[in-house]
Amino acid sequence: MTRIAPKKIGIQARNRHLRRGLSVANQSKPSGGLLTASALAVFYSLLAVAGIWFVATQKWWFPESISNIAPKIDAQFRLTLWISGIIFVLAQVALGVLIFLFRDRGGKSEYSHGNNKLEILWTSATAVLFVGLAILGRNAWASLHFIGAAPGALQVEVTGAQFEWQFRYPGLDGVFGKVDPKLINEAAGNPLGLDLNDTAAKDDVVMPVMAVPVNREVEVILRSKDVIHSFFVPNLRIKQDAVPGLAIRIHFTAEKIGEYEVACMELCGLGHYKMRTSFTVMSAEDFQKVTKPRRVSSEDMSSAWTTKSLAFSTGGWPWSPSSWACSCHCSCASSLRGLRTRYPCGARS
């Protein structure tokens, strides 16, 4: 008969005592977690309800749409929003329910490796959903980026620079003149480097605001003088980067007369916040007046920069290299939507 040492008997008795104490503690432990689980379940349910409310009431929604491409963009956005919104609501409700059902009840936790079949199922469903939405939106995307403008569309060259926009129109001949970066001289009134030896460049019109005729297709040629900018007109539903060294083309047709905003949506430096100007849709007759090159005097310039009359009442913004050159630049307060933009403030006829 094997004899057990007293020391070993003492250790075994102590272990049994500890196990008995832990068992009693677990049995006496309350099924806590009910309050926490209930609070989390309510929180996620309210989050789902809040999401539904924001979509249903259209809080912080898009501004008025004014372009031919806008209905397609809005329809695609609404479809994507509803599909993702339904998934979001179901996910939040399911999360709240599962938190409540599997709350801490004082039992022993179990580890699970997951379910490979379920992982494959919802990963595949997500991929199909994303690809399907991309296919549904291909027409809107292609009509803006992959299909060129129709012959006869008005061309406007949009150049971004820290921290202003410059818009060049081809003038009466309908042809853009040559530009040379070596000729850029803002102090002399040539911010884009127009080559004045080129006949086609002499009637080009450069403006600090953008104007387009209503119901006429416009082809925008985007350029940048320094860093990446982003041409964004919310009412057109158009946003496109302007990249140095590239000429990026997009086109649209504005269908409602009014004054809107052009903003830069790419962080381009310390003055990014003020890189915005006005976008005006007007009748064809008014557009011809605005973009018509004309000769002005210094007196006209001194009073014009603080009023709206020069651009939209007296016959056009007078930036034509054959007419005058700017002798200096300053920050002048423009009444165009109260924007503060860097404009030329002196000229010689």
Contacts in CASP RR format, 6 or more apart in sequence:
PFRMAT RR
TARGET T0000
AUTHOR 0000-0000-0000
METHOD contacts of the structure
MODEL  1
MTRIAPKKIGIQARNRHLRRGLSVANQSKPSGGLLTASALAVFYSLLAVA
GIWFVATQKWWFPESISNIAPKIDAQFRLTLWISGIIFVLAQVALGVLIF
LFRDRGGKSEYSHGNNKLEILWTSATAVLFVGLAILGRNAWASLHFIGAA
PGALQVEVTGAQFEWQFRYPGLDGVFGKVDPKLINEAAGNPLGLDLNDTA
AKDDVVMPVMAVPVNREVEVILRSKDVIHSFFVPNLRIKQDAVPGLAIRI
HFTAEKIGEYEVACMELCGLGHYKMRTSFTVMSAEDFQKVTKPRRVSSED
MSSAWTTKSLAFSTGGWPWSPSSWACSCHCSCASSLRGLRTRYPCGARS
26 106 0 8 1.000
26 107 0 8 1.000
29 106 0 8 1.000
31 104 0 8 1.000
31 105 0 8 1.000
31 106 0 8 1.000
32 103 0 8 1.000
32 104 0 8 1.000
32 105 0 8 1.000
32 106 0 8 1.000
33 103 0 8 1.000
33 104 0 8 1.000
34 103 0 8 1.000
36 103 0 8 1.000
37 99 0 8 1.000
37 100 0 8 1.000
37 103 0 8 1.000
37 104 0 8 1.000
38 100 0 8 1.000
40 96 0 8 1.000
40 99 0 8 1.000
40 100 0 8 1.000
41 96 0 8 1.000
41 97 0 8 1.000
41 99 0 8 1.000
41 100 0 8 1.000
44 92 0 8 1.000
44 93 0 8 1.000
44 95 0 8 1.000
44 96 0 8 1.000
44 99 0 8 1.000
45 92 0 8 1.000
45 93 0 8 1.000
45 96 0 8 1.000
47 92 0 8 1.000
48 88 0 8 1.000
48 89 0 8 1.000
48 92 0 8 1.000
48 93 0 8 1.000
51 85 0 8 1.000
51 88 0 8 1.000
51 89 0 8 1.000
52 89 0 8 1.000
53 59 0 8 1.000
54 60 0 8 1.000
55 81 0 8 1.000
55 82 0 8 1.000
55 85 0 8 1.000
62 74 0 8 1.000
62 77 0 8 1.000
62 234 0 8 1.000
62 237 0 8 1.000
63 234 0 8 1.000
63 235 0 8 1.000
63 260 0 8 1.000
64 235 0 8 1.000
64 256 0 8 1.000
65 71 0 8 1.000
65 74 0 8 1.000
65 235 0 8 1.000
65 236 0 8 1.000
65 237 0 8 1.000
66 235 0 8 1.000
66 236 0 8 1.000
66 254 0 8 1.000
66 255 0 8 1.000
66 256 0 8 1.000
66 258 0 8 1.000
66 260 0 8 1.000
66 281 0 8 1.000
67 235 0 8 1.000
67 236 0 8 1.000
67 237 0 8 1.000
67 238 0 8 1.000
67 252 0 8 1.000
67 253 0 8 1.000
67 254 0 8 1.000
67 255 0 8 1.000
68 252 0 8 1.000
68 253 0 8 1.000
68 255 0 8 1.000
69 140 0 8 1.000
69 143 0 8 1.000
69 144 0 8 1.000
69 236 0 8 1.000
69 237 0 8 1.000
69 238 0 8 1.000
69 252 0 8 1.000
70 235 0 8 1.000
70 236 0 8 1.000
70 237 0 8 1.000
72 137 0 8 1.000
72 139 0 8 1.000
72 140 0 8 1.000
72 143 0 8 1.000
73 140 0 8 1.000
73 237 0 8 1.000
74 237 0 8 1.000
75 140 0 8 1.000
76 133 0 8 1.000
76 136 0 8 1.000
76 137 0 8 1.000
76 140 0 8 1.000
79 133 0 8 1.000
79 136 0 8 1.000
80 133 0 8 1.000
83 129 0 8 1.000
83 133 0 8 1.000
144 238 0 8 1.000
144 250 0 8 1.000
144 251 0 8 1.000
144 252 0 8 1.000
145 250 0 8 1.000
148 219 0 8 1.000
148 249 0 8 1.000
148 251 0 8 1.000
149 217 0 8 1.000
149 218 0 8 1.000
149 219 0 8 1.000
149 249 0 8 1.000
149 251 0 8 1.000
150 217 0 8 1.000
152 217 0 8 1.000
153 216 0 8 1.000
153 217 0 8 1.000
153 218 0 8 1.000
153 219 0 8 1.000
153 251 0 8 1.000
154 212 0 8 1.000
154 213 0 8 1.000
154 216 0 8 1.000
154 217 0 8 1.000
154 218 0 8 1.000
154 219 0 8 1.000
155 170 0 8 1.000
155 174 0 8 1.000
155 176 0 8 1.000
155 218 0 8 1.000
155 219 0 8 1.000
155 221 0 8 1.000
156 167 0 8 1.000
156 168 0 8 1.000
156 169 0 8 1.000
156 210 0 8 1.000
156 212 0 8 1.000
156 218 0 8 1.000
156 219 0 8 1.000
156 220 0 8 1.000
156 221 0 8 1.000
157 167 0 8 1.000
157 168 0 8 1.000
157 169 0 8 1.000
157 176 0 8 1.000
157 220 0 8 1.000
157 221 0 8 1.000
157 223 0 8 1.000
158 165 0 8 1.000
158 166 0 8 1.000
158 167 0 8 1.000
158 210 0 8 1.000
158 220 0 8 1.000
158 221 0 8 1.000
158 222 0 8 1.000
158 223 0 8 1.000
158 231 0 8 1.000
158 242 0 8 1.000
159 165 0 8 1.000
159 166 0 8 1.000
159 167 0 8 1.000
159 168 0 8 1.000
159 192 0 8 1.000
159 223 0 8 1.000
159 224 0 8 1.000
159 225 0 8 1.000
159 242 0 8 1.000
160 166 0 8 1.000
160 223 0 8 1.000
160 224 0 8 1.000
160 225 0 8 1.000
160 226 0 8 1.000
160 229 0 8 1.000
160 231 0 8 1.000
160 242 0 8 1.000
160 264 0 8 1.000
160 275 0 8 1.000
161 191 0 8 1.000
161 224 0 8 1.000
161 225 0 8 1.000
161 226 0 8 1.000
161 229 0 8 1.000
162 226 0 8 1.000
162 227 0 8 1.000
162 268 0 8 1.000
162 269 0 8 1.000
162 271 0 8 1.000
162 275 0 8 1.000
163 264 0 8 1.000
163 268 0 8 1.000
163 269 0 8 1.000
163 271 0 8 1.000
163 272 0 8 1.000
163 274 0 8 1.000
163 275 0 8 1.000
163 342 0 8 1.000
164 208 0 8 1.000
164 275 0 8 1.000
164 277 0 8 1.000
164 341 0 8 1.000
164 342 0 8 1.000
165 208 0 8 1.000
165 210 0 8 1.000
165 231 0 8 1.000
165 262 0 8 1.000
165 264 0 8 1.000
165 275 0 8 1.000
165 276 0 8 1.000
165 277 0 8 1.000
166 191 0 8 1.000
166 192 0 8 1.000
166 206 0 8 1.000
166 207 0 8 1.000
166 208 0 8 1.000
167 206 0 8 1.000
167 207 0 8 1.000
167 208 0 8 1.000
167 209 0 8 1.000
167 210 0 8 1.000
167 211 0 8 1.000
168 176 0 8 1.000
168 192 0 8 1.000
168 204 0 8 1.000
168 205 0 8 1.000
168 206 0 8 1.000
169 204 0 8 1.000
169 205 0 8 1.000
169 206 0 8 1.000
169 207 0 8 1.000
169 291 0 8 1.000
170 176 0 8 1.000
170 177 0 8 1.000
170 200 0 8 1.000
170 204 0 8 1.000
171 203 0 8 1.000
171 204 0 8 1.000
171 205 0 8 1.000
171 291 0 8 1.000
171 293 0 8 1.000
172 203 0 8 1.000
172 292 0 8 1.000
172 293 0 8 1.000
173 200 0 8 1.000
173 203 0 8 1.000
175 200 0 8 1.000
176 200 0 8 1.000
176 201 0 8 1.000
176 204 0 8 1.000
177 194 0 8 1.000
177 195 0 8 1.000
177 198 0 8 1.000
177 200 0 8 1.000
177 201 0 8 1.000
177 204 0 8 1.000
178 194 0 8 1.000
178 195 0 8 1.000
178 198 0 8 1.000
178 200 0 8 1.000
178 201 0 8 1.000
179 192 0 8 1.000
179 193 0 8 1.000
179 194 0 8 1.000
179 195 0 8 1.000
179 201 0 8 1.000
180 193 0 8 1.000
180 195 0 8 1.000
181 193 0 8 1.000
182 193 0 8 1.000
183 190 0 8 1.000
183 193 0 8 1.000
183 194 0 8 1.000
183 195 0 8 1.000
184 190 0 8 1.000
184 191 0 8 1.000
184 192 0 8 1.000
184 193 0 8 1.000
184 225 0 8 1.000
185 191 0 8 1.000
185 193 0 8 1.000
186 326 0 8 1.000
186 329 0 8 1.000
187 326 0 8 1.000
187 327 0 8 1.000
187 328 0 8 1.000
187 329 0 8 1.000
188 325 0 8 1.000
188 326 0 8 1.000
188 327 0 8 1.000
189 321 0 8 1.000
189 325 0 8 1.000
189 326 0 8 1.000
189 344 0 8 1.000
190 321 0 8 1.000
190 325 0 8 1.000
191 206 0 8 1.000
192 206 0 8 1.000
194 201 0 8 1.000
194 204 0 8 1.000
194 206 0 8 1.000
194 321 0 8 1.000
195 201 0 8 1.000
196 202 0 8 1.000
196 321 0 8 1.000
196 322 0 8 1.000
201 321 0 8 1.000
202 320 0 8 1.000
202 321 0 8 1.000
202 322 0 8 1.000
203 293 0 8 1.000
203 320 0 8 1.000
203 322 0 8 1.000
204 320 0 8 1.000
204 321 0 8 1.000
205 291 0 8 1.000
205 292 0 8 1.000
205 293 0 8 1.000
205 317 0 8 1.000
205 319 0 8 1.000
205 320 0 8 1.000
206 319 0 8 1.000
206 320 0 8 1.000
207 290 0 8 1.000
207 291 0 8 1.000
207 311 0 8 1.000
207 317 0 8 1.000
207 319 0 8 1.000
208 277 0 8 1.000
208 317 0 8 1.000
208 334 0 8 1.000
208 341 0 8 1.000
208 342 0 8 1.000
208 343 0 8 1.000
209 277 0 8 1.000
209 278 0 8 1.000
209 279 0 8 1.000
209 280 0 8 1.000
209 311 0 8 1.000
209 317 0 8 1.000
209 336 0 8 1.000
210 262 0 8 1.000
210 277 0 8 1.000
210 278 0 8 1.000
210 279 0 8 1.000
210 280 0 8 1.000
211 279 0 8 1.000
211 280 0 8 1.000
211 281 0 8 1.000
211 282 0 8 1.000
211 287 0 8 1.000
211 290 0 8 1.000
211 291 0 8 1.000
211 311 0 8 1.000
212 218 0 8 1.000
212 254 0 8 1.000
212 279 0 8 1.000
212 280 0 8 1.000
212 281 0 8 1.000
212 282 0 8 1.000
212 287 0 8 1.000
213 254 0 8 1.000
213 281 0 8 1.000
213 282 0 8 1.000
213 283 0 8 1.000
213 284 0 8 1.000
213 287 0 8 1.000
214 254 0 8 1.000
214 255 0 8 1.000
214 256 0 8 1.000
214 257 0 8 1.000
214 281 0 8 1.000
214 282 0 8 1.000
214 283 0 8 1.000
214 284 0 8 1.000
215 253 0 8 1.000
215 254 0 8 1.000
215 255 0 8 1.000
216 253 0 8 1.000
216 284 0 8 1.000
217 251 0 8 1.000
217 252 0 8 1.000
217 253 0 8 1.000
218 251 0 8 1.000
218 252 0 8 1.000
218 253 0 8 1.000
218 254 0 8 1.000
219 249 0 8 1.000
219 250 0 8 1.000
219 251 0 8 1.000
220 231 0 8 1.000
220 240 0 8 1.000
220 249 0 8 1.000
220 250 0 8 1.000
220 251 0 8 1.000
220 252 0 8 1.000
221 247 0 8 1.000
221 248 0 8 1.000
221 249 0 8 1.000
222 231 0 8 1.000
222 240 0 8 1.000
222 241 0 8 1.000
222 242 0 8 1.000
222 243 0 8 1.000
222 246 0 8 1.000
222 247 0 8 1.000
222 248 0 8 1.000
222 249 0 8 1.000
222 250 0 8 1.000
223 242 0 8 1.000
223 245 0 8 1.000
223 246 0 8 1.000
223 247 0 8 1.000
223 248 0 8 1.000
224 242 0 8 1.000
224 243 0 8 1.000
224 244 0 8 1.000
224 245 0 8 1.000
224 246 0 8 1.000
225 244 0 8 1.000
226 244 0 8 1.000
226 268 0 8 1.000
227 244 0 8 1.000
227 268 0 8 1.000
227 269 0 8 1.000
228 241 0 8 1.000
228 242 0 8 1.000
228 243 0 8 1.000
228 244 0 8 1.000
228 266 0 8 1.000
228 268 0 8 1.000
229 241 0 8 1.000
229 242 0 8 1.000
229 264 0 8 1.000
229 266 0 8 1.000
229 268 0 8 1.000
229 275 0 8 1.000
230 239 0 8 1.000
230 240 0 8 1.000
230 241 0 8 1.000
230 242 0 8 1.000
230 264 0 8 1.000
230 265 0 8 1.000
230 266 0 8 1.000
231 238 0 8 1.000
231 239 0 8 1.000
231 240 0 8 1.000
231 241 0 8 1.000
231 242 0 8 1.000
231 262 0 8 1.000
231 264 0 8 1.000
232 238 0 8 1.000
232 239 0 8 1.000
232 240 0 8 1.000
232 262 0 8 1.000
232 263 0 8 1.000
232 264 0 8 1.000
232 265 0 8 1.000
233 239 0 8 1.000
233 260 0 8 1.000
233 261 0 8 1.000
233 262 0 8 1.000
233 263 0 8 1.000
233 279 0 8 1.000
234 260 0 8 1.000
234 261 0 8 1.000
234 263 0 8 1.000
235 260 0 8 1.000
235 261 0 8 1.000
235 279 0 8 1.000
236 252 0 8 1.000
236 254 0 8 1.000
236 260 0 8 1.000
236 279 0 8 1.000
238 250 0 8 1.000
238 252 0 8 1.000
239 265 0 8 1.000
240 248 0 8 1.000
240 250 0 8 1.000
241 248 0 8 1.000
241 266 0 8 1.000
242 248 0 8 1.000
254 281 0 8 1.000
256 281 0 8 1.000
257 281 0 8 1.000
257 282 0 8 1.000
257 283 0 8 1.000
258 280 0 8 1.000
258 281 0 8 1.000
258 282 0 8 1.000
259 278 0 8 1.000
259 279 0 8 1.000
259 280 0 8 1.000
259 281 0 8 1.000
259 336 0 8 1.000
259 337 0 8 1.000
260 278 0 8 1.000
260 279 0 8 1.000
260 280 0 8 1.000
260 281 0 8 1.000
261 276 0 8 1.000
261 277 0 8 1.000
261 278 0 8 1.000
261 279 0 8 1.000
261 337 0 8 1.000
262 276 0 8 1.000
262 277 0 8 1.000
262 278 0 8 1.000
262 279 0 8 1.000
263 275 0 8 1.000
263 276 0 8 1.000
264 272 0 8 1.000
264 275 0 8 1.000
264 276 0 8 1.000
266 272 0 8 1.000
268 275 0 8 1.000
274 339 0 8 1.000
274 340 0 8 1.000
274 341 0 8 1.000
276 339 0 8 1.000
277 336 0 8 1.000
277 339 0 8 1.000
277 341 0 8 1.000
278 336 0 8 1.000
278 337 0 8 1.000
278 339 0 8 1.000
280 312 0 8 1.000
282 290 0 8 1.000
282 312 0 8 1.000
286 312 0 8 1.000
289 315 0 8 1.000
289 316 0 8 1.000
290 311 0 8 1.000
290 312 0 8 1.000
290 315 0 8 1.000
290 316 0 8 1.000
290 317 0 8 1.000
291 316 0 8 1.000
292 315 0 8 1.000
292 316 0 8 1.000
293 318 0 8 1.000
293 320 0 8 1.000
293 322 0 8 1.000
293 323 0 8 1.000
294 315 0 8 1.000
294 316 0 8 1.000
294 318 0 8 1.000
294 320 0 8 1.000
294 323 0 8 1.000
295 318 0 8 1.000
295 323 0 8 1.000
295 324 0 8 1.000
295 349 0 8 1.000
296 304 0 8 1.000
296 318 0 8 1.000
296 323 0 8 1.000
296 324 0 8 1.000
296 347 0 8 1.000
296 349 0 8 1.000
297 347 0 8 1.000
297 349 0 8 1.000
298 346 0 8 1.000
298 347 0 8 1.000
298 348 0 8 1.000
298 349 0 8 1.000
300 310 0 8 1.000
300 318 0 8 1.000
301 318 0 8 1.000
301 344 0 8 1.000
301 345 0 8 1.000
301 346 0 8 1.000
301 347 0 8 1.000
302 345 0 8 1.000
302 346 0 8 1.000
304 310 0 8 1.000
304 314 0 8 1.000
305 332 0 8 1.000
305 334 0 8 1.000
305 343 0 8 1.000
305 345 0 8 1.000
306 332 0 8 1.000
306 333 0 8 1.000
306 334 0 8 1.000
306 335 0 8 1.000
307 335 0 8 1.000
308 335 0 8 1.000
308 336 0 8 1.000
310 316 0 8 1.000
310 317 0 8 1.000
310 318 0 8 1.000
311 317 0 8 1.000
311 336 0 8 1.000
318 324 0 8 1.000
318 347 0 8 1.000
319 344 0 8 1.000
323 349 0 8 1.000
324 347 0 8 1.000
324 348 0 8 1.000
324 349 0 8 1.000
325 347 0 8 1.000
325 348 0 8 1.000
326 344 0 8 1.000
326 345 0 8 1.000
326 346 0 8 1.000
326 347 0 8 1.000
327 346 0 8 1.000
327 347 0 8 1.000
327 348 0 8 1.000
328 344 0 8 1.000
328 345 0 8 1.000
328 346 0 8 1.000
329 342 0 8 1.000
329 343 0 8 1.000
329 344 0 8 1.000
329 345 0 8 1.000
330 342 0 8 1.000
330 343 0 8 1.000
330 345 0 8 1.000
331 340 0 8 1.000
331 341 0 8 1.000
331 342 0 8 1.000
331 343 0 8 1.000
332 341 0 8 1.000
332 342 0 8 1.000
332 343 0 8 1.000
332 345 0 8 1.000
333 340 0 8 1.000
334 340 0 8 1.000
334 341 0 8 1.000
334 343 0 8 1.000
END
